[in-house]
Amino acid sequence: MLIALFADIHANRPAFEACLAQARGYGAQRFVLLGDYVGYGANPDWAVSTVMDLVDGGAIAVLGNHDSAIANPREQLNVEARMVTEWTRGVLGTAQRKFLAELPLTQQSDDRLYVHADASQPKQWIYVASATEAAQSLIATSAHVSFCGHIHKPALYTMSATAKMTAFTPTTGAAIPLAVGRRWLAVLGSVGQPRDGNPAASYLMLDTAKNEITYCRAPYDIEAAAAAIRNQGLPTWLADRLFRGT
């Protein structure tokens, strides 16, 4: 089975549409969504409704910190993110807010764990930014492969049978076999707000038959996404950063 995994969509409709279209073109049969469907972008209602439709069709979805902040104003966000969250609360409908509030922090399927941030304390929203955090996350689960987002930069970590950690920067389009003798943590890049210097939307494809993953990039209409942010009166730097991928 081919599974497409997406994280940190952040209400960026053009980016998510591009990723969905590309993944379906590759033959994706199932979808996994790793949180932060809202925040920063101009189309939170469309993003959440699209995720709801995908879940109705059998997709797996987990909660992100920006999603949690819709119902929980105590979530710690920066000033601009809090402002966008306030605006988003007024845009989302009752059913959309209820959907976000009921999302689980983690989900597991076969030998795979899905979580937005670190698996050891998923509600603390710890960034997996190094081998140290990756090891902490891997030790917290028995899954062969874990998938997370949150950091907006693609990364791949593996732990040997002797707990030795290795970190990789994945190459776009290169299939990576998930060796059975190791445990793996794949950090997805962001669909809606990449921060690795590449403005193209980022996501991941998992081939369960071949037991391999491939990091993917989907170019999209950044100008349209940026214009939508400006038209909603949201902070202009949220539009500007899309062009830089930072």
C-alpha positions as CSV (number, residue, x, y, z in Angstrom):
1,M,0.0,0.0,0.0
2,L,1.1,3.5,-0.8
3,I,0.4,6.0,2.1
4,A,0.9,9.7,1.8
5,L,1.8,11.5,5.1
6,F,1.3,15.3,5.6
7,A,2.2,17.5,8.6
8,D,1.9,21.2,9.4
9,I,-0.6,22.2,6.7
10,H,-1.2,25.5,8.4
11,A,-4.3,26.5,6.5
12,N,-2.3,26.8,3.2
13,R,-4.9,25.7,0.6
14,P,-2.7,26.0,-2.5
15,A,0.1,24.0,-0.9
16,F,-2.2,21.2,0.5
17,E,-4.0,20.9,-2.8
18,A,-0.7,20.6,-4.7
19,C,0.5,17.9,-2.3
20,L,-2.8,15.9,-2.4
21,A,-2.8,16.1,-6.2
22,Q,0.8,15.0,-6.5
23,A,0.4,12.1,-4.0
24,R,-2.7,10.9,-5.8
25,G,-0.8,11.0,-9.0
26,Y,1.8,8.8,-7.4
27,G,-0.9,6.3,-6.5
28,A,-1.5,7.1,-2.8
29,Q,-4.2,4.8,-1.4
30,R,-4.3,6.1,2.1
31,F,-3.5,9.4,3.9
32,V,-2.1,10.2,7.3
33,L,-2.2,13.7,8.8
34,L,0.1,14.7,11.6
35,G,-1.5,17.8,12.9
36,D,-1.4,21.6,12.7
37,Y,-4.1,22.0,10.1
38,V,-4.7,25.6,11.2
39,G,-2.5,28.5,12.1
40,Y,-0.5,31.0,10.0
41,G,-2.5,30.5,6.7
42,A,-5.6,32.0,5.3
43,N,-7.9,29.0,4.8
44,P,-8.4,27.2,8.1
45,D,-12.0,26.3,7.4
46,W,-11.1,24.7,4.1
47,A,-8.1,22.9,5.6
48,V,-10.1,21.4,8.5
49,S,-13.0,20.4,6.3
50,T,-10.7,18.7,3.9
51,V,-9.0,16.8,6.7
52,M,-12.5,15.8,8.0
53,D,-13.4,14.5,4.6
54,L,-10.2,12.5,4.4
55,V,-10.8,11.0,7.8
56,D,-14.3,10.1,6.7
57,G,-12.6,8.2,3.9
58,G,-10.3,6.2,6.2
59,A,-7.4,8.6,6.8
60,I,-5.6,8.8,10.1
61,A,-5.3,12.2,11.8
62,V,-3.7,13.4,15.1
63,L,-3.7,16.6,17.0
64,G,-1.2,19.4,16.6
65,N,-0.4,22.3,19.0
66,H,-2.1,24.9,16.8
67,D,-5.1,22.7,16.5
68,S,-5.2,22.3,20.3
69,A,-4.9,26.0,20.8
70,I,-8.3,26.5,19.1
71,A,-10.1,25.1,22.2
72,N,-7.3,25.7,24.7
73,P,-6.1,29.3,25.0
74,R,-3.4,28.2,27.4
75,E,-1.4,26.6,24.7
76,Q,1.9,28.5,24.4
77,L,2.3,30.3,21.0
78,N,4.2,33.3,19.8
79,V,2.3,36.7,19.6
80,E,1.6,36.4,15.9
81,A,0.5,32.8,16.2
82,R,-1.9,33.7,19.0
83,M,-3.4,36.5,16.9
84,V,-4.0,34.1,14.0
85,T,-5.5,31.6,16.4
86,E,-8.0,34.2,17.6
87,W,-8.9,35.0,14.1
88,T,-9.2,31.2,13.2
89,R,-11.6,30.6,16.1
90,G,-14.0,33.1,14.5
91,V,-13.6,31.4,11.0
92,L,-14.2,27.8,12.0
93,G,-17.6,26.3,12.4
94,T,-18.9,24.3,15.4
95,A,-18.4,21.0,13.7
96,Q,-14.8,21.9,12.7
97,R,-13.9,23.0,16.2
98,K,-15.4,19.8,17.7
99,F,-13.4,17.7,15.2
100,L,-10.1,19.4,16.3
101,A,-11.0,19.1,20.0
102,E,-11.6,15.4,19.7
103,L,-8.4,14.5,17.8
104,P,-6.0,12.1,19.5
105,L,-2.4,13.0,20.4
106,T,-1.1,9.7,18.9
107,Q,-2.3,6.9,16.7
108,Q,-0.7,3.6,15.9
109,S,-1.2,1.3,12.9
110,D,0.6,-2.0,12.6
111,D,4.2,-1.2,13.5
112,R,4.0,2.5,12.9
113,L,3.4,5.4,15.4
114,Y,2.0,8.7,14.3
115,V,2.4,11.8,16.4
116,H,2.7,15.6,15.8
117,A,5.8,16.2,18.0
118,D,7.9,14.1,20.4
119,A,6.3,10.7,21.3
120,S,7.5,10.6,24.9
121,Q,5.5,13.7,26.0
122,P,3.2,14.4,23.0
123,K,1.2,17.1,24.9
124,Q,4.4,19.0,25.7
125,W,5.0,19.7,21.9
126,I,8.7,19.1,22.2
127,Y,10.6,19.7,18.9
128,V,12.5,16.7,17.5
129,A,15.5,18.8,16.4
130,S,18.4,16.5,17.1
131,A,19.4,12.9,17.8
132,T,18.9,13.5,21.5
133,E,15.2,14.3,21.1
134,A,14.8,11.6,18.5
135,A,16.2,9.0,20.9
136,Q,13.8,10.2,23.6
137,S,10.9,9.8,21.2
138,L,12.0,6.4,19.9
139,I,12.5,5.0,23.4
140,A,8.9,5.9,24.3
141,T,7.4,3.6,21.7
142,S,8.0,0.0,20.6
143,A,7.0,0.9,17.0
144,H,9.4,0.0,14.2
145,V,8.8,3.4,12.5
146,S,7.6,6.6,14.0
147,F,6.4,9.7,12.1
148,C,6.2,13.2,13.4
149,G,6.1,16.8,12.2
150,H,6.2,20.1,14.2
151,I,9.7,21.3,13.2
152,H,8.9,22.1,9.6
153,K,12.2,20.6,8.4
154,P,12.6,17.1,6.9
155,A,14.9,14.8,8.9
156,L,15.4,11.1,9.4
157,Y,16.8,9.3,12.5
158,T,17.6,5.7,13.1
159,M,18.5,3.7,16.2
160,S,20.5,0.6,16.1
161,A,20.0,-2.5,18.3
162,T,22.7,-1.1,20.6
163,A,20.8,2.3,20.8
164,K,23.4,4.1,18.6
165,M,21.7,7.0,16.9
166,T,22.3,8.2,13.3
167,A,20.8,11.3,11.7
168,F,20.2,11.9,8.0
169,T,19.1,14.8,5.9
170,P,16.9,13.0,3.4
171,T,17.2,13.6,-0.4
172,T,14.0,14.5,-2.1
173,G,12.7,11.7,-4.4
174,A,15.2,9.1,-3.1
175,A,13.6,5.9,-1.7
176,I,14.9,4.9,1.7
177,P,14.6,1.3,2.9
178,L,13.5,0.9,6.5
179,A,15.8,-1.8,7.6
180,V,14.2,-4.2,10.0
181,G,17.2,-4.4,12.3
182,R,16.9,-0.7,13.2
183,R,14.2,1.6,14.5
184,W,13.3,4.7,12.6
185,L,11.9,8.2,13.2
186,A,10.9,10.2,10.1
187,V,10.3,13.9,10.6
188,L,8.1,15.3,7.9
189,G,8.7,18.7,6.4
190,S,5.8,21.1,6.4
191,V,3.1,21.3,3.7
192,G,2.1,24.8,4.4
193,Q,5.2,26.6,5.8
194,P,8.5,24.9,5.0
195,R,11.5,26.2,7.0
196,D,14.4,24.4,5.4
197,G,15.1,27.0,2.8
198,N,13.0,25.2,0.1
199,P,9.6,26.9,-0.4
200,A,8.1,23.9,-2.1
201,A,5.5,22.0,0.0
202,S,7.0,19.0,1.7
203,Y,5.4,15.6,2.5
204,L,6.3,11.9,2.6
205,M,5.3,8.7,0.8
206,L,5.4,5.3,2.6
207,D,5.4,2.1,0.5
208,T,4.4,-0.6,3.0
209,A,5.0,-3.4,0.5
210,K,8.6,-2.4,-0.1
211,N,9.0,-1.1,3.4
212,E,10.5,2.2,2.2
213,I,9.8,5.9,2.5
214,T,10.4,8.8,0.0
215,Y,10.4,12.4,0.9
216,C,8.6,14.5,-1.7
217,R,8.3,18.2,-2.6
218,A,5.3,19.8,-4.4
219,P,5.7,23.2,-6.0
220,Y,2.6,25.3,-5.5
221,D,1.2,28.8,-6.2
222,I,2.9,30.7,-3.4
223,E,1.7,34.1,-4.6
224,A,-1.9,32.9,-4.2
225,A,-1.2,31.7,-0.7
226,A,0.6,34.9,0.2
227,A,-2.1,37.1,-1.3
228,A,-4.8,35.2,0.7
229,I,-2.9,35.9,3.9
230,R,-2.6,39.6,3.1
231,N,-6.2,39.9,2.1
232,Q,-7.3,38.5,5.5
233,G,-5.3,41.2,7.2
234,L,-3.0,38.7,8.8
235,P,0.7,39.6,9.6
236,T,2.5,40.2,6.3
237,W,5.6,38.4,7.4
238,L,3.6,35.2,7.3
239,A,3.1,35.8,3.6
240,D,6.6,36.9,2.9
241,R,8.3,33.8,4.6
242,L,6.5,31.4,2.2
243,F,8.7,32.6,-0.7
244,R,11.9,32.0,1.3
245,G,10.9,28.6,2.8
246,T,12.0,29.9,6.3
